[in-house]
């Protein structure tokens, strides 16, 4: 898990969107990583059932390696202003 700073997400224009969430640019300020720019997938969860379902995606991403699937570096869960939670992977 990492501590995501929502102010670092470029929410003006998503890079991509799908049926479960949107992909946004994220400026990483971690000096220990070579790659400073990250992308973050934002998944809204309105209830605990959706939260559990989408958390499975986060967990699977840590254990799955495939040339066509982006690996997960971490995740964070924040309270959503619209109610429920926002999951960031």
VOBA-1610 file (N, C-alpha, C; in pm, whole numbers, padded with zeros to 5 digits, always signed):
BEGIN
Unk+00085-00118+00000Unk+00000+00000+00000Unk+00089+00123+00000Unk+00047+00228-00068Unk+00122+00352-00065Unk+00028+00466-00030Unk+00084+00574+00013Unk+00004+00689+00052Unk-00006+00784-00067Unk-00114+00773-00140Unk-00136+00853-00259Unk-00178+00994-00220Unk-00122+01091-00287Unk-00160+01231-00269Unk-00253+01270-00383Unk-00383+01286-00357Unk-00479+01315-00465Unk-00445+01442-00543Unk-00369+01533-00483Unk-00333+01657-00554Unk-00234+01631-00668Unk-00170+01516-00668Unk-00073+01482-00773Unk-00138+01413-00893Unk-00267+01388-00885Unk-00340+01325-00996Unk-00385+01433-01093Unk-00358+01412-01220Unk-00406+01504-01323Unk-00547+01461-01362Unk-00646+01520-01295Unk-00786+01480-01316Unk-00852+01557-01429Unk-00782+01651-01490Unk-00843+01732-01597Unk-00886+01647-01717Unk-00800+01556-01758Unk-00831+01472-01873Unk-00777+01332-01849Unk-00865+01233-01832Unk-00818+01096-01813Unk-00739+01048-01935Unk-00639+00964-01912Unk-00564+00905-02021Unk-00645+00796-02090Unk-00729+00728-02012Unk-00814+00623-02065Unk-00927+00598-01966Unk-01033+00537-02014Unk-01142+00500-01923Unk-01204+00371-01971Unk-01258+00299-01875Unk-01322+00171-01906Unk-01447+00156-01823Unk-01500+00038-01820Unk-01626+00015-01750Unk-01609+00023-01598Unk-01488+00003-01546Unk-01469+00002-01402Unk-01399+00125-01347Unk-01328+00199-01430Unk-01255+00313-01375Unk-01186+00394-01483Unk-01106+00490-01438Unk-01033+00577-01528Unk-00884+00574-01494Unk-00802+00600-01595Unk-00658+00606-01579Unk-00615+00751-01588Unk-00537+00794-01488Unk-00490+00933-01482Unk-00339+00937-01469Unk-00278+01045-01516Unk-00135+01067-01494Unk-00116+01103-01347Unk-00005+01057-01289Unk+00028+01083-01149Unk+00175+01117-01139Unk+00207+01231-01082Unk+00346+01270-01065Unk+00399+01211-00936Unk+00491+01118-00949Unk+00552+01052-00835Unk+00674+01133-00792Unk+00685+01164-00664Unk+00800+01241-00616Unk+00899+01155-00539Unk+00889+01023-00551Unk+00980+00933-00481Unk+01118+00943-00546Unk+01216+00990-00473Unk+01351+01010-00526Unk+01424+00877-00548Unk+01373+00768-00491Unk+01440+00638-00502Unk+01402+00562-00628Unk+01306+00611-00703Unk+01266+00542-00825Unk+01318+00618-00945Unk+01359+00545-01048Unk+01409+00608-01169Unk+01296+00673-01248Unk+01182+00608-01250Unk+01069+00657-01329Unk+00981+00744-01242Unk+00979+00873-01267Unk+00904+00966-01182Unk+00756+00972-01217Unk+00721+00948-01342Unk+00582+00959-01384Unk+00514+00823-01377Unk+00400+00819-01312Unk+00321+00698-01296Unk+00183+00722-01354Unk+00110+00616-01374Unk-00033+00626-01403Unk-00107+00560-01287Unk-00225+00611-01260Unk-00306+00560-01150Unk-00444+00528-01204Unk-00492+00410-01169Unk-00628+00372-01204Unk-00717+00406-01085Unk-00820+00486-01110Unk-00916+00525-01006Unk-01043+00445-01027Unk-01082+00369-00924Unk-01202+00287-00931Unk-01296+00332-00819Unk-01413+00382-00853Unk-01508+00420-00748Unk-01582+00297-00696Unk-01595+00286-00565Unk-01671+00177-00502Unk-01779+00241-00415Unk-01903+00209-00445Unk-02015+00272-00373Unk-02054+00198-00245Unk-02017+00070-00235Unk-02053-00008-00117Unk-01943-00110-00088Unk-01957-00181+00023Unk-01852-00275+00063Unk-01840-00394-00032Unk-01948-00433-00097Unk-01942-00542-00195Unk-01853-00502-00312Unk-01872-00381-00364Unk-01787-00333-00474Unk-01643-00314-00427Unk-01626-00265-00306Unk-01492-00246-00250Unk-01417-00379-00247Unk-01481-00483-00199Unk-01419-00616-00192Unk-01385-00668-00333Unk-01478-00652-00427Unk-01458-00698-00564Unk-01337-00630-00627Unk-01328-00498-00614Unk-01219-00425-00677Unk-01086-00443-00605Unk-01089-00473-00477Unk-00965-00500-00405Unk-00902-00630-00455Unk-00984-00721-00502Unk-00930-00844-00560Unk-00843-00812-00682Unk-00883-00713-00760Unk-00803-00671-00876Unk-00667-00620-00830Unk-00666-00543-00724Unk-00539-00491-00673Unk-00448-00603-00628Unk-00502-00699-00555Unk-00422-00810-00503Unk-00371-00897-00618Unk-00456-00926-00716Unk-00413-01008-00830Unk-00301-00940-00908Unk-00304-00810-00916Unk-00201-00736-00990Unk-00063-00748-00929Unk-00054-00773-00800Unk+00076-00789-00737Unk+00137-00925-00767Unk+00055-01024-00787Unk+00101-01161-00804Unk+00105-01208-00949Unk+00055-01127-01040Unk+00042-01168-01179Unk+00144-01095-01266Unk+00217-01169-01347Unk+00312-01110-01441Unk+00275-01155-01582Unk+00253-01057-01668Unk+00217-01086-01806Unk+00267-00971-01892Unk+00315-00998-02013Unk+00370-00889-02095Unk+00266-00784-02137Unk+00138-00817-02133Unk+00035-00723-02175Unk-00045-00665-02059Unk-00001-00692-01937Unk-00070-00641-01818Unk+00028-00557-01737Unk-00011-00436-01704Unk+00074-00348-01624Unk+00078-00399-01481Unk+00197-00407-01425Unk+00209-00456-01287Unk+00172-00346-01188Unk+00123-00388-01074Unk+00086-00294-00969Unk+00207-00258-00885Unk+00220-00132-00851Unk+00326-00086-00762Unk+00272-00060-00621Unk+00142-00046-00613Unk+00080-00020-00484Unk-00065+00018-00501Unk-00131+00041-00391Unk-00271+00083-00396Unk-00300+00171-00275Unk-00408+00244-00283Unk-00454+00327-00173Unk-00605+00337-00183Unk-00669+00355-00070Unk-00815+00372-00065Unk-00842+00502+00007Unk-00922+00586-00056Unk-00959+00715+00002Unk-01111+00726+00006Unk-01163+00800+00104Unk-01306+00831+00105Unk-01338+00917-00016Unk-01448+00886-00082Unk-01489+00961-00199Unk-01579+01077-00159Unk-01561+01193-00220Unk-01652+01306-00192Unk-01797+01275-00228Unk-01818+01180-00322Unk-01954+01143-00363Unk-02012+01033-00275Unk-01939+00990-00175Unk-01982+00877-00092Unk-01913+00750-00135Unk-01892+00660-00045Unk-01820+00538-00077Unk-01671+00563-00072Unk-01596+00493-00160Unk-01451+00502-00161Unk-01399+00514-00302Unk-01279+00565-00314Unk-01202+00562-00439Unk-01083+00472-00413Unk-01068+00371-00499Unk-00953+00282-00492Unk-00857+00329-00600Unk-00732+00347-00562Unk-00629+00389-00656Unk-00526+00277-00667Unk-00502+00230-00790Unk-00405+00122-00814Unk-00297+00176-00905
//
